[in-house]
Amino acid sequence: MSDDAVVEISQLRVRRGKVSVFDGIDLIVPRGQITGLLGPSGCGKTTLMRSIVGVQRIDAGRVTVLGEPGGSPRLRRRVAYGTQGAAVYADLTVRQNLAYFAALLQAPAGDADRVLEEVGLTAQSGQLVESLSGGQLNRVSLGIALLGSPELVVLDEPTVGLDPELRAELWTLLRALADRGVTLVVSSHVMDEALRCDRLLLMRDGRIIADTTPQGLLDETGATDPDAAFLALIERDRADAGIHRSDTRRSRRTRHGHHEEAGS
């Protein structure tokens, strides 16, 4: 595994029933950067993130995280996962939730207070979680993910339900984490968040259709905003898929013709 890579995925295949979610994905997540995983709902972002943290059953391929197989017990304190649904106890206060999870992780003393300040919830520390707004609830989940100072933080759409000001505050926090060496994988279907990442993986229908940077995305498509750029990539992907299907049909007709000649 490369010294610069925190995650390496090779030929990842995942099926859900008879449906293929991934059919051979390859990617590398570099150290100390924010990698944005972007694409429409249902494109496979959550399944890919679950594969990275080791809670997704995979059918084939290899997922290596910090030099270990994804989901290895040795990664439990080095990798954090913030899910879309808040994994917190509604009948406990914010501080009680953080203290509980800090104890489970055997985090350093005072870590809950550090995290409360980082996610901007010190004033709400004594409130029951059930009384919080949606944005505050998201920040509690993020705070739990940050306990113990993990090396890799995987966040599944952490800005859902946040107003523009809170989204900006959250991205400021994520940038500060990356600046001090934490590697982040952040999914979103909000394309303007692409510009806040160091690197972009754009997904469609279980495939990575672009592995680029924010500026590279705009330069490659000639678009002036990420929404237009992503739509341009989708159109190009559709066109390429149409050419591939046409070539496949032509190849099948050719083979069929050869069989008829051989049998005549």
C-alpha positions in Angstrom: 0.0 0.0 0.0 1.3 3.4 -1.0 2.5 5.7 1.9 0.3 8.4 0.5 -2.8 6.3 0.4 -5.2 5.8 3.4 -7.7 3.7 1.4 -7.0 1.4 -1.5 -9.9 -0.5 -3.2 -9.3 -3.0 -6.0 -12.0 -4.7 -8.1 -14.7 -4.2 -5.5 -17.9 -6.1 -6.3 -21.0 -5.8 -4.3 -24.4 -7.3 -5.0 -27.7 -6.7 -3.3 -29.9 -9.7 -4.0 -29.7 -10.2 -7.8 -28.8 -6.6 -8.4 -25.1 -5.6 -8.9 -24.3 -2.4 -7.0 -20.6 -2.4 -8.0 -18.9 -4.5 -10.7 -15.2 -3.9 -10.2 -14.5 -0.5 -8.6 -10.9 0.7 -8.2 -9.8 3.8 -6.2 -7.3 5.3 -3.9 -8.0 7.8 -1.1 -4.9 10.0 -0.4 -3.8 11.0 3.1 -4.6 14.3 4.6 -7.2 15.4 2.1 -10.9 15.9 1.8 -12.2 13.4 -0.8 -15.7 14.3 -1.9 -17.9 11.4 -3.0 -20.6 13.1 -5.1 -23.5 11.9 -7.1 -27.3 11.5 -7.2 -29.2 9.5 -4.6 -29.0 5.8 -5.2 -25.7 5.9 -7.1 -23.9 3.8 -4.6 -22.2 6.4 -2.3 -23.4 4.9 1.0 -22.5 1.3 -0.1 -19.0 2.4 -1.0 -18.6 4.2 2.3 -19.9 1.1 4.2 -17.4 -1.0 2.3 -14.5 1.3 3.4 -15.4 1.1 7.1 -16.0 -2.6 6.9 -19.8 -2.9 7.6 -20.8 -3.8 4.1 -20.7 -7.4 2.9 -18.7 -7.6 -0.3 -18.7 -10.3 -3.0 -15.2 -9.9 -4.4 -12.3 -7.5 -4.4 -10.0 -6.0 -1.8 -10.5 -3.0 0.5 -7.4 -1.9 2.4 -7.6 0.9 5.0 -4.5 2.2 6.8 -2.7 -1.0 5.8 -5.3 -3.3 7.2 -8.3 -5.1 5.7 -11.4 -2.9 5.9 -13.3 -3.6 9.1 -10.3 -5.0 10.9 -10.7 -4.8 14.7 -7.3 -2.9 14.7 -9.0 -0.1 12.9 -11.8 0.6 15.4 -10.0 3.6 17.0 -8.4 4.8 13.8 -11.5 5.1 11.6 -14.7 6.9 12.4 -18.0 6.7 10.5 -20.8 9.2 10.6 -23.9 7.7 9.1 -26.9 9.5 7.6 -29.1 8.6 10.5 -28.1 10.0 13.9 -26.7 7.1 16.0 -27.4 8.8 19.3 -29.7 8.3 22.3 -32.6 10.8 22.3 -33.2 10.5 26.0 -29.7 11.5 27.0 -28.1 15.0 26.9 -25.6 15.9 24.3 -22.7 15.7 26.9 -24.0 12.3 28.1 -24.0 10.9 24.6 -20.5 12.1 23.9 -19.3 10.9 27.3 -20.8 7.4 26.7 -19.2 7.0 23.3 -15.9 8.4 24.6 -15.9 5.7 27.3 -16.6 3.0 24.7 -13.7 4.2 22.6 -11.5 4.7 25.6 -10.8 8.3 24.4 -8.6 10.6 26.5 -10.1 12.4 29.4 -11.7 15.7 28.4 -12.2 14.5 24.8 -16.0 15.1 25.0 -15.4 18.8 26.0 -12.9 19.2 23.1 -15.5 17.8 20.6 -18.3 19.9 22.0 -16.3 23.0 21.3 -15.2 21.8 17.9 -18.7 21.2 16.7 -20.2 24.3 18.3 -22.5 22.5 20.8 -21.0 23.7 24.2 -24.1 25.8 24.9 -26.4 22.8 24.1 -24.3 20.3 26.1 -27.0 19.9 28.8 -30.0 19.6 26.4 -31.7 16.3 25.7 -30.9 15.2 22.2 -34.6 14.8 21.5 -35.0 18.6 21.9 -32.3 19.5 19.3 -32.9 20.9 15.8 -32.0 18.7 12.8 -28.8 20.7 12.3 -27.7 20.3 15.9 -28.5 16.6 15.8 -26.2 16.3 12.8 -23.4 18.0 14.7 -23.8 15.6 17.7 -23.3 12.7 15.2 -20.2 14.5 13.8 -18.9 15.0 17.3 -19.2 11.3 18.1 -17.2 10.6 14.9 -14.5 12.9 16.0 -14.0 11.3 19.5 -10.5 9.8 19.9 -8.9 11.8 17.1 -9.4 9.2 14.3 -7.0 9.2 11.3 -9.8 8.6 8.8 -13.3 10.1 9.1 -16.0 8.9 6.7 -19.1 11.1 6.7 -22.3 10.2 4.8 -24.0 13.4 3.8 -23.3 15.3 7.0 -24.8 18.6 5.7 -28.3 17.3 5.1 -30.8 19.5 6.9 -28.3 22.3 7.6 -28.9 25.9 6.6 -26.2 27.7 4.5 -24.6 29.2 7.5 -24.3 25.9 9.4 -23.1 24.2 6.3 -20.3 26.8 5.9 -19.3 26.3 9.6 -19.2 22.6 9.2 -17.0 22.8 6.1 -14.7 25.2 8.0 -14.3 22.5 10.6 -13.7 19.7 8.1 -11.0 21.9 6.4 -9.3 22.4 9.8 -9.3 18.6 10.4 -7.7 18.0 7.0 -5.1 20.7 7.6 -3.9 18.9 10.7 -3.5 15.6 8.8 -6.9 13.9 9.2 -8.2 12.2 6.0 -11.8 12.7 5.2 -14.3 11.0 2.8 -17.4 13.1 2.6 -20.5 12.2 0.5 -23.0 14.6 -0.8 -25.5 15.1 -3.6 -25.1 18.9 -3.3 -22.7 19.7 -6.1 -21.6 23.2 -4.9 -19.9 21.3 -2.0 -17.6 19.8 -4.6 -15.6 23.1 -4.7 -14.7 22.6 -1.0 -13.0 19.3 -1.5 -9.4 18.5 -2.5 -10.4 15.6 -4.7 -13.6 14.5 -6.3 -15.0 11.1 -7.1 -18.2 11.5 -9.1 -20.5 8.5 -9.2 -23.4 7.4 -11.4 -25.2 4.0 -11.4 -22.6 2.3 -9.3 -19.6 3.5 -11.3 -17.0 6.2 -10.8 -17.3 8.4 -13.9 -14.7 10.9 -12.9 -11.7 11.0 -10.5 -10.6 14.7 -10.5 -10.1 17.9 -8.6 -12.6 20.8 -8.4 -10.7 22.9 -10.9 -10.1 19.8 -13.1 -13.8 19.2 -13.2 -14.5 22.7 -14.4 -11.6 22.7 -16.9 -12.5 19.3 -18.3 -16.1 20.2 -19.0 -15.7 24.0 -19.7 -18.5 24.6 -17.2 -18.6 27.5 -14.8 -20.3 25.7 -11.9 -20.2 22.2 -10.5 -23.8 21.4 -11.3 -23.4 22.1 -15.0 -20.1 20.3 -15.0 -21.6 17.2 -13.4 -24.5 17.2 -15.9 -22.0 17.5 -18.7 -20.2 14.4 -17.4 -23.5 12.5 -17.1 -24.3 13.3 -20.7 -20.9 12.2 -21.8 -21.2 9.0 -19.8 -24.6 8.3 -21.4 -23.2 8.8 -24.8 -20.3 6.5 -24.1 -22.6 3.9 -22.8 -24.7 4.2 -25.9 -21.7 3.7 -28.1 -20.6 0.7 -26.0 -24.1 -0.9 -26.4 -24.1 -0.3 -30.1 -20.6 -1.8 -30.5 -21.7 -4.8 -28.4 -24.8 -5.4 -30.6 -22.6 -5.0 -33.8 -20.1 -7.5 -32.4 -22.9 -10.0 -31.6 -24.4 -9.7 -35.2 -20.9 -10.2 -36.7 -20.3 -13.3 -34.6 -23.8 -14.6 -35.5 -23.1 -14.1 -39.2 -19.8 -16.0 -38.9 -21.6 -18.9 -37.3 -24.1 -19.0 -40.1 -21.3 -19.0 -42.7 -19.5 -21.8 -40.8 -22.7 -23.9 -40.8 -23.7 -23.3 -44.4 
